[in-house]
Structure formats: C-alpha cells, structure tokens
Amino acid sequence: MVDVERSPAPRPSTWARAKSLAVRALRVELRIYESLWRWAARRPKIAEGAVGFRYHRPVLTVLIIFMVLSTVEIPIVDAIVHRWPVVRITFLIIGVWGVT
C-alpha cells in the first residue's frame, strides 16, 4: 500500500464559528424562556405515559443565592466603571440581562 498524506480538513472561518456560537446561544436562551413559561404555567414537558419527577428543591437555594449576588453585583460594577459611559451602559445591559 502507498502512504498518502492527507491534509487536515479546513477550519471554519472566524465568522462561521461566531455565527454557530450565536445560533447555539440563541437556542439556549429560547429554551430557557420556554422552561420558565412551562414552570409559570405549571405545564411540564412530559411524554405520554411517562412519570415526571421534581428536582427544583436542591437547586432552588443555589439559584436564589446566584440571583441575589448578581443583583448586588450590578451597582458595585456600576460604581467602579461610572467614569466610562459606554462601558457602564454595556455592563448594565449585560448585568440586567443576566439577572433575568
């Protein structure tokens, strides 16, 4: 047999990778909102004939602590970067989006 060197597959461009990442992030965000809607409407997504189980009790405490700390972090970061309006507004938007 003859050894043939294979060239590696071409890597996707930076824009293609960024687009793929943005699409995945959007899907995750939409699924989070879907889960929140199902939770608020009390309509869990369970297949017919399946039995659901609850797991929110162990996670709820950590989730509440995370939300409270994120809320406290917003004014602290705002106080640190208040000299730079563009950075301040960017961090405020990201911080509020992170809490919701």
N, C-alpha and C positions, 0 to 999 in steps of 0.2 A: 504494500500500500504506500501511497505517496502522501507525505505530510503536507497539508495545505494550511498555511497560516490564514486564520480568519480575522478580519478586522472587527473590532468591537462595534456593537450597534451604536448608531449616532445618538448622542444625548439630546433630549428635547431642549429647545431654546429656553432662555430665561422667561420670556413672555408666556410660553406654553406651560411651563411649570407654575408660574404665578397664576395663570388662568385656572389651571387644575386645582391649585390650592384654594383660590377664591370660590370656585364652584363647590368644593368639599365643605368649606366653611359655611357657605350659604345653606347647603343641605342640612348641616348640623344645626344651624340656627333655626331653620324652619321646623326641624324635628323637635327641638326644644320647645318652641311655641306650641306645636301640636300636643306634646306631652303636657304642657301647662294647661292647655284648653281641655284635654281629657280629664286632667285632675280636677279642674274647676267645675266641669260639667258632670263629674263623677261617672264617666263613661270609659272604663278601662278597655284597652285593646286586647281582648282575649278571644282566641279562636273558639269556634263552636265545639262544645264537648270538652273543652279544656278547663282546668281549675286554676284560678289565679291565686297568688299569694302576695302578702304585703311585705314590703321591705323598707318602708319610709321611717319607721321608728328609729333604727340605729343611725340613719343618715340625716334625720331632721336636725339634730343638735349641731352637727358639724356644719350643715347648710346655713342655719341661723347665725352661728358664730362667724362664718365666712361673710355673710351679707352685712352683719353689723360692722365687722372690721373694714370691709370695703367701703361702707358708708362713712366711717370715721376717717378713712384714708383720703377721701376726696377733698375736704377742706385743708387737710395737712399739706397735701401736694399743691393745692391752690395757693397756700401761703408761701410755699417755697418758690414757686415759679411765677408769682404775680407780676414780676418785672417784665416778663416776655409775653405779651398778649397772645401771640399765635400759639405758643407752647401751652399757655394757660387754657385757652379755649379748646385746643386739641385734647389735653388731658382731662378737662371737664367732660367733654363729649364721651371719651373712652371710659371714664370713671362711671358716669351715669349709665351708659350702655352696659357696663359690666355688672352693675347692681341689678339692673332689670334683666 
